[in-house]
Amino acid sequence: MPTRSQYALMSKKDKNTVIFVSFISAVIFFDFLIYLYIADIVSAAIFPANNDPTVAKLQGMGLFVIGYLARPFGGILFGRYGDLKGRKPTFFLSIIVTAGSLLAMACLPTYAQWGALAPALFILLRIIQGMAFGLYAPLSWVFVAEHVPRQYLSVACSYVTASFLVGVLFSNAFFLWLTDFMTTVQLTDYGWRLPFFVGALLTCLPLLVWRLVKETPFFLALDKPKTGKNLGRPFTVLFKRCKHSIFVSMVLTIVISSITSVIVLLLPELIEINFTLDSDLFSFSHSLGIVFMVLGCVFYGMISTHENFGKILVIGSVLLIAQTLAFFYHLQAGGDYILIMYALLGFCAGIVGMIPAILVQLFPTNVRLTGISFCYNITYGIVGVLIPFGLGYATTLISFSPALYIAFVGFIGIIMGLYFYNLPEFKKIDQVIL
């Protein structure tokens, strides 16, 4: 394995690697999520005209869900490739696939020009993009984890996780600029192509410095003969020897995916079902909450480096439960301090920033990317598809449903925190990456 001490200081090259990966991660999340904001506009351009707004809405959201469902297939496929051929070539391939699919979307003819072929091609491109997107989070965590010294593992992974949220903020800001800059007619005519062009351009920027990117030391160490017998069959090793790691990773991913899906993506629409707030103030509050969630990710990543992971996860989960319930009680009371409450909620939700550091340590190097990609994308796919519908329906019946669900997820976090805190083998798990 790499000869550098796990207690070595972070070099300039390590810092550049974290910045590089964080930039790519933010751009990729922008690429994938920007469609969520322009779904209705794209649907009007590539689908036949429909006077029923509900059908048009379902068409647009259906394309987003299709991209979500493609994530597990791409994550598993590219994950296996990354364990066999290397992290760097997998990164390069995923960048090319993402940029190519975005550029093709931007140039795609409309339904009026190509008829039914237009939506068919767009669906295919969303599937391709979704497959590439399924790899980015696991690959980003693995790439930085296998580069930085062990003592900076949690911090590095938290920065990458925070960059995902920066991508969400960027997509939100870009959509607001786009709608202010263009009329509805202009957006439907040609403006919907602009986000895909911008996304393709930003995705290609890392290629300008690609020659400076190095393969991870941990993967290079797999060239040793003693690990060669396992190198060609990551799935065999994964399901025979890592069943416990698979289960733990899936449970931890439930925490990540639920908090991210509900608080970052779904909460505004869920709140509007039962509560009436000033739209501009609420929109700003939501963005502020995401900003504080970015800060929370880094904070929890830093503090979990110096304290027991299980203890911090328990404390963080308790704080998240308390703040979520307080947030909804505050909404019921009128929401006069929505800015403060949303900021606190976002910061507490930052516990997701500390979890990836454990995910990358649960699997040995020769199946690390396959294992995380499989667990993360299967679980995220299920949560991402079921929660919007289930929680949306439950919220129409009980206004506190989002708070109750996050409280349930927080309870899972408490259980997992106690598990890690009292686990005698935790030190062994902690050293898998070494």
C-alpha positions as CSV (number, residue, x, y, z in Angstrom):
1,M,0.0,0.0,0.0
2,P,1.1,3.7,-0.2
3,T,4.1,4.4,1.9
4,R,3.1,7.9,3.0
5,S,2.2,8.1,6.7
6,Q,-1.5,8.4,7.6
7,Y,-0.5,11.3,9.8
8,A,1.3,13.2,7.1
9,L,0.3,16.8,6.4
10,M,-1.9,17.6,3.5
11,S,0.3,18.6,0.5
12,K,-0.4,21.2,-2.1
13,K,-1.1,18.4,-4.5
14,D,-3.7,16.9,-2.1
15,K,-5.4,20.3,-1.7
16,N,-5.5,20.7,-5.5
17,T,-7.0,17.3,-5.9
18,V,-9.8,18.1,-3.4
19,I,-10.5,21.4,-5.2
20,F,-10.5,19.7,-8.6
21,V,-12.9,16.9,-7.6
22,S,-15.1,19.4,-5.7
23,F,-15.4,21.6,-8.8
24,I,-16.3,18.6,-11.0
25,S,-18.9,17.4,-8.5
26,A,-20.6,20.8,-8.3
27,V,-20.8,21.0,-12.1
28,I,-22.1,17.5,-12.5
29,F,-24.9,18.1,-9.9
30,F,-25.7,21.4,-11.8
31,D,-25.9,19.4,-15.0
32,F,-28.3,16.8,-13.7
33,L,-30.5,19.0,-11.5
34,I,-30.9,22.0,-13.8
35,Y,-33.4,19.9,-15.8
36,L,-35.6,19.8,-12.7
37,Y,-36.1,23.6,-12.9
38,I,-36.8,23.7,-16.7
39,A,-38.8,20.4,-16.9
40,D,-42.1,22.1,-17.9
41,I,-40.3,24.2,-20.6
42,V,-38.4,21.2,-22.1
43,S,-41.5,19.1,-22.0
44,A,-43.4,21.7,-24.0
45,A,-40.6,21.8,-26.6
46,I,-40.0,18.1,-27.2
47,F,-43.4,16.5,-26.5
48,P,-46.6,17.1,-28.6
49,A,-48.7,20.0,-27.5
50,N,-51.0,19.2,-24.6
51,N,-53.7,21.4,-23.1
52,D,-53.8,19.5,-19.8
53,P,-51.2,21.0,-17.5
54,T,-51.2,17.9,-15.3
55,V,-50.2,15.7,-18.2
56,A,-47.5,18.2,-19.2
57,K,-46.2,18.2,-15.6
58,L,-46.1,14.4,-15.5
59,Q,-44.2,14.3,-18.8
60,G,-41.6,16.7,-17.5
61,M,-41.1,15.0,-14.2
62,G,-41.2,11.6,-15.8
63,L,-38.0,12.5,-17.7
64,F,-36.3,13.4,-14.4
65,V,-37.4,10.2,-12.8
66,I,-36.0,8.2,-15.8
67,G,-32.6,9.8,-15.2
68,Y,-32.9,8.8,-11.5
69,L,-33.7,5.2,-12.3
70,A,-30.7,5.0,-14.7
71,R,-28.4,5.9,-11.8
72,P,-28.0,2.4,-10.3
73,F,-27.2,0.8,-13.7
74,G,-24.5,3.4,-14.5
75,G,-23.1,3.4,-11.0
76,I,-22.7,-0.4,-11.0
77,L,-21.3,-0.5,-14.6
78,F,-18.9,2.3,-14.2
79,G,-18.0,1.3,-10.6
80,R,-16.9,-2.1,-11.8
81,Y,-14.9,-0.5,-14.6
82,G,-13.2,1.8,-12.0
83,D,-12.2,-1.1,-9.8
84,L,-10.7,-2.9,-12.9
85,K,-9.2,-0.1,-14.9
86,G,-8.6,2.7,-12.5
87,R,-10.2,5.7,-11.0
88,K,-8.7,8.2,-13.4
89,P,-9.8,6.6,-16.7
90,T,-13.3,6.1,-15.1
91,F,-13.4,9.8,-14.2
92,F,-12.4,10.7,-17.8
93,L,-15.0,8.4,-19.3
94,S,-17.8,9.7,-17.1
95,I,-16.9,13.4,-18.0
96,I,-16.9,12.6,-21.7
97,V,-20.3,10.8,-21.5
98,T,-21.9,13.6,-19.4
99,A,-20.6,16.4,-21.7
100,G,-21.6,14.5,-24.8
101,S,-25.1,13.8,-23.6
102,L,-25.6,17.5,-22.6
103,L,-24.3,18.8,-25.9
104,A,-26.6,16.4,-27.7
105,M,-29.6,17.6,-25.6
106,A,-28.7,21.2,-26.4
107,C,-28.7,20.5,-30.2
108,L,-31.7,18.2,-30.2
109,P,-34.5,19.1,-32.6
110,T,-38.0,19.8,-31.2
111,Y,-41.2,17.7,-31.6
112,A,-42.3,20.2,-34.3
113,Q,-39.2,19.4,-36.3
114,W,-38.7,15.6,-35.8
115,G,-41.9,14.4,-34.3
116,A,-41.9,11.4,-32.0
117,L,-38.2,10.9,-32.5
118,A,-37.4,14.0,-30.5
119,P,-38.8,12.8,-27.1
120,A,-37.4,9.3,-27.8
121,L,-33.9,10.7,-28.3
122,F,-34.2,13.0,-25.3
123,I,-35.3,10.1,-23.1
124,L,-32.3,8.1,-24.3
125,L,-29.9,11.0,-23.6
126,R,-31.4,11.4,-20.1
127,I,-30.8,7.7,-19.4
128,I,-27.2,8.0,-20.6
129,Q,-26.7,11.1,-18.4
130,G,-28.3,9.4,-15.5
131,M,-26.0,6.4,-15.8
132,A,-22.9,8.7,-15.7
133,F,-24.4,10.8,-12.9
134,G,-24.8,7.6,-10.8
135,L,-21.0,7.2,-10.5
136,Y,-20.0,10.8,-9.6
137,A,-20.7,10.8,-5.8
138,P,-19.0,7.4,-5.1
139,L,-16.1,8.1,-7.5
140,S,-15.5,11.6,-6.0
141,W,-15.4,10.3,-2.5
142,V,-13.1,7.4,-3.4
143,F,-10.8,9.5,-5.5
144,V,-10.1,12.1,-2.7
145,A,-10.0,9.4,0.0
146,E,-7.4,7.5,-1.9
147,H,-5.2,10.6,-2.4
148,V,-5.2,12.5,0.9
149,P,-3.5,11.3,4.2
150,R,-5.8,9.3,6.5
151,Q,-6.2,12.0,9.1
152,Y,-7.8,14.3,6.4
153,L,-10.1,11.7,5.0
154,S,-13.3,12.9,6.7
155,V,-12.5,16.6,5.9
156,A,-11.8,15.9,2.3
157,C,-15.0,13.8,1.8
158,S,-17.0,16.5,3.5
159,Y,-15.7,19.2,1.1
160,V,-16.8,17.0,-1.8
161,T,-20.2,16.4,-0.3
162,A,-20.6,20.1,0.3
163,S,-19.8,20.8,-3.4
164,F,-22.8,18.7,-4.4
165,L,-24.9,21.3,-2.6
166,V,-23.0,24.1,-4.3
167,G,-24.1,22.6,-7.5
168,V,-27.7,22.7,-6.3
169,L,-27.4,26.4,-5.4
170,F,-25.8,27.1,-8.8
171,S,-28.6,25.4,-10.7
172,N,-31.2,27.4,-8.7
173,A,-29.4,30.7,-9.3
174,F,-28.9,29.9,-13.0
175,F,-32.6,29.2,-13.4
176,L,-33.6,32.5,-11.7
177,W,-31.3,34.4,-14.0
178,L,-32.6,32.5,-17.0
179,T,-36.3,33.3,-16.2
180,D,-35.4,37.0,-15.5
181,F,-33.4,37.3,-18.7
182,M,-35.8,35.6,-21.1
183,T,-39.6,35.6,-21.7
184,T,-41.6,32.4,-21.6
185,V,-41.8,32.4,-25.4
186,Q,-38.1,32.7,-25.7
187,L,-37.5,30.0,-23.2
188,T,-39.8,27.6,-25.0
189,D,-38.3,28.5,-28.4
190,Y,-34.6,28.3,-27.8
191,G,-33.8,29.3,-24.2
192,W,-34.2,25.8,-22.7
193,R,-31.0,24.8,-24.7
194,L,-28.8,27.3,-22.9
195,P,-28.5,25.4,-19.6
196,F,-27.4,22.3,-21.5
197,F,-24.8,24.2,-23.4
198,V,-23.4,25.8,-20.3
199,G,-23.4,22.5,-18.5
200,A,-21.5,20.8,-21.4
201,L,-18.9,23.6,-21.4
202,L,-18.3,23.6,-17.6
203,T,-18.1,19.8,-17.7
204,C,-15.3,19.9,-20.2
205,L,-13.2,22.5,-18.3
206,P,-11.4,19.9,-16.1
207,L,-10.0,18.3,-19.3
208,L,-7.8,21.4,-19.7
209,V,-5.7,20.3,-16.7
210,W,-6.3,16.5,-17.1
211,R,-2.6,15.8,-17.7
212,L,-1.9,16.9,-14.1
213,V,-4.4,14.5,-12.6
214,K,-2.8,11.3,-11.2
215,E,-4.2,7.9,-10.5
216,T,-4.8,7.2,-6.8
217,P,-1.9,5.5,-4.9
218,F,-4.2,2.9,-3.5
219,F,-5.3,1.7,-6.9
220,L,-1.8,1.6,-8.2
221,A,-0.8,-0.6,-5.3
222,L,-3.3,-3.2,-6.6
223,D,-0.8,-4.1,-9.3
224,K,1.0,-6.2,-6.7
225,P,0.6,-10.0,-7.4
226,K,-1.0,-10.7,-4.0
227,T,-4.1,-8.7,-4.9
228,G,-4.1,-9.7,-8.6
229,K,-6.4,-12.7,-8.1
230,N,-9.2,-10.4,-6.8
231,L,-8.7,-7.6,-9.3
232,G,-10.8,-9.1,-12.1
233,R,-13.9,-10.1,-10.1
234,P,-15.0,-7.2,-7.9
235,F,-18.6,-8.5,-7.7
236,T,-17.5,-11.9,-6.5
237,V,-15.4,-10.4,-3.8
238,L,-18.1,-7.9,-2.9
239,F,-21.0,-10.4,-2.3
240,K,-18.9,-13.1,-0.8
241,R,-16.8,-11.1,1.7
242,C,-18.5,-7.7,2.1
243,K,-22.1,-8.6,3.0
244,H,-21.9,-6.7,6.3
245,S,-20.4,-3.7,4.6
246,I,-23.2,-3.7,2.0
247,F,-25.9,-3.7,4.7
248,V,-24.2,-0.9,6.7
249,S,-23.6,1.2,3.6
250,M,-27.2,0.9,2.5
251,V,-28.5,2.0,5.9
252,L,-26.1,5.0,6.0
253,T,-27.2,5.9,2.4
254,I,-30.8,6.0,3.6
255,V,-29.7,8.7,6.0
256,I,-27.9,10.7,3.2
257,S,-30.5,10.3,0.5
258,S,-33.5,11.0,2.8
259,I,-32.0,14.2,4.3
260,T,-30.8,15.4,0.9
261,S,-34.0,14.6,-1.0
262,V,-36.4,16.0,1.6
263,I,-34.5,19.1,2.9
264,V,-32.8,20.2,-0.3
265,L,-35.2,19.2,-3.0
266,L,-38.7,18.5,-1.7
267,L,-39.2,20.6,1.4
268,P,-40.4,23.8,-0.4
269,E,-43.2,22.1,-2.3
270,L,-44.2,20.0,0.8
271,I,-44.4,23.1,3.0
272,E,-46.6,24.9,0.4
273,I,-49.2,22.2,0.7
274,N,-50.2,23.3,4.2
275,F,-48.5,26.6,5.0
276,T,-48.8,30.0,3.4
277,L,-45.6,32.1,3.3
278,D,-44.2,35.0,1.3
279,S,-42.8,33.3,-1.8
280,D,-39.8,35.5,-2.3
281,L,-38.8,35.3,1.4
282,F,-39.4,31.5,1.5
283,S,-37.3,31.0,-1.7
284,F,-34.4,33.0,-0.1
285,S,-34.8,31.1,3.1
286,H,-34.5,27.8,1.3
287,S,-31.3,28.9,-0.5
288,L,-29.9,30.2,2.8
289,G,-30.7,26.8,4.4
290,I,-28.6,25.1,1.6
291,V,-25.8,27.5,2.2
292,F,-25.7,26.6,5.9
293,M,-26.0,23.0,5.0
294,V,-22.7,23.4,3.0
295,L,-21.2,24.9,6.2
296,G,-22.6,22.1,8.3
297,C,-21.1,19.4,6.0
298,V,-17.6,20.9,6.4
299,F,-18.2,21.4,10.2
300,Y,-19.2,17.8,10.8
301,G,-16.5,16.5,8.5
302,M,-13.9,18.4,10.6
303,I,-15.2,17.5,14.0
304,S,-15.6,13.8,13.2
305,T,-11.9,13.8,12.3
306,H,-11.0,14.6,16.0
307,E,-13.9,12.8,17.8
308,N,-15.5,9.3,17.7
309,F,-17.6,9.1,14.5
310,G,-20.4,7.3,16.4
311,K,-20.7,9.9,19.1
312,I,-20.8,12.7,16.6
313,L,-23.4,10.9,14.5
314,V,-25.6,10.4,17.6
315,I,-25.3,14.1,18.7
316,G,-25.9,15.3,15.1
317,S,-28.9,13.1,14.6
318,V,-30.5,14.3,17.9
319,L,-29.9,17.9,16.9
320,L,-31.4,17.3,13.5
321,I,-34.6,15.7,15.0
322,A,-35.0,18.6,17.4
323,Q,-34.5,21.3,14.8
324,T,-36.8,19.6,12.3
325,L,-39.6,19.5,14.8
326,A,-38.9,23.0,16.0
327,F,-38.9,24.2,12.3
328,F,-42.4,22.8,11.7
329,Y,-43.8,24.1,15.0
330,H,-42.4,27.5,14.0
331,L,-44.2,27.3,10.6
332,Q,-47.4,26.4,12.4
333,A,-47.0,29.5,14.6
334,G,-46.7,31.8,11.6
335,G,-43.0,31.5,10.5
336,D,-41.9,34.9,11.5
337,Y,-38.3,33.8,12.0
338,I,-38.1,31.5,8.9
339,L,-34.6,32.7,7.9
340,I,-33.1,31.7,11.2
341,M,-35.0,28.4,11.5
342,Y,-34.1,27.4,7.9
343,A,-30.5,28.2,8.4
344,L,-30.3,26.1,11.6
345,L,-32.2,23.3,9.8
346,G,-29.7,23.4,7.0
347,F,-26.7,23.4,9.3
348,C,-28.1,20.4,11.3
349,A,-28.7,18.5,8.0
350,G,-24.9,18.9,7.4
351,I,-24.4,15.6,9.2
352,V,-24.5,14.0,5.7
353,G,-21.0,15.5,5.2
354,M,-19.4,13.1,7.7
355,I,-21.0,9.8,6.4
356,P,-19.0,9.3,3.2
357,A,-15.7,9.0,5.1
358,I,-17.1,5.8,6.6
359,L,-18.5,4.5,3.3
360,V,-15.1,4.6,1.7
361,Q,-13.6,2.7,4.6
362,L,-16.1,-0.1,4.6
363,F,-14.8,-1.8,1.5
364,P,-11.3,-3.0,0.5
365,T,-9.6,-1.0,-2.3
366,N,-10.2,-3.6,-5.0
367,V,-14.0,-3.5,-4.7
368,R,-14.4,0.0,-3.1
369,L,-15.9,1.8,-6.0
370,T,-18.1,-1.1,-7.0
371,G,-19.3,-1.6,-3.4
372,I,-20.1,2.1,-2.8
373,S,-21.7,2.6,-6.2
374,F,-23.9,-0.4,-5.8
375,C,-25.1,0.4,-2.3
376,Y,-25.4,4.2,-2.8
377,N,-27.3,4.1,-6.1
378,I,-29.6,1.2,-5.3
379,T,-30.7,2.8,-2.1
380,Y,-30.7,6.4,-3.5
381,G,-32.8,5.2,-6.4
382,I,-35.4,3.6,-4.2
383,V,-35.6,6.6,-1.9
384,G,-35.5,9.2,-4.7
385,V,-38.4,7.6,-6.5
386,L,-40.7,6.6,-3.6
387,I,-40.2,9.5,-1.1
388,P,-41.6,12.3,-3.4
389,F,-44.8,10.5,-4.0
390,G,-45.2,8.9,-0.6
391,L,-44.3,11.9,1.4
392,G,-46.3,14.2,-0.8
393,Y,-49.4,12.2,-0.2
394,A,-48.8,11.9,3.5
395,T,-48.3,15.6,3.8
396,T,-51.8,16.3,2.4
397,L,-53.1,14.3,5.4
398,I,-50.6,15.3,8.1
399,S,-48.8,18.6,7.8
400,F,-45.9,17.4,10.0
401,S,-45.2,14.4,7.8
402,P,-41.8,15.7,6.5
403,A,-40.7,16.4,10.1
404,L,-41.9,12.9,11.2
405,Y,-40.0,11.3,8.4
406,I,-36.8,13.2,9.1
407,A,-37.2,12.3,12.7
408,F,-37.4,8.7,11.7
409,V,-34.2,9.0,9.6
410,G,-32.6,10.8,12.6
411,F,-33.5,7.8,14.7
412,I,-31.8,5.5,12.2
413,G,-28.7,7.8,12.5
414,I,-28.8,7.5,16.3
415,I,-28.9,3.7,16.0
416,M,-26.0,3.6,13.6
417,G,-24.1,6.1,15.7
418,L,-24.5,3.8,18.8
419,Y,-23.5,0.9,16.6
420,F,-20.2,2.5,15.5
421,Y,-19.5,3.9,19.0
422,N,-19.7,0.5,20.6
423,L,-18.3,-1.6,17.7
424,P,-15.0,-3.3,18.8
425,E,-14.1,-3.9,15.1
426,F,-14.6,-0.3,14.2
427,K,-10.8,0.3,14.3
428,K,-10.4,-2.5,11.8
429,I,-13.0,-1.0,9.5
430,D,-11.3,2.3,10.0
431,Q,-8.1,0.8,8.7
432,V,-9.4,-0.9,5.6
433,I,-8.4,2.0,3.4
434,L,-4.8,1.9,4.6
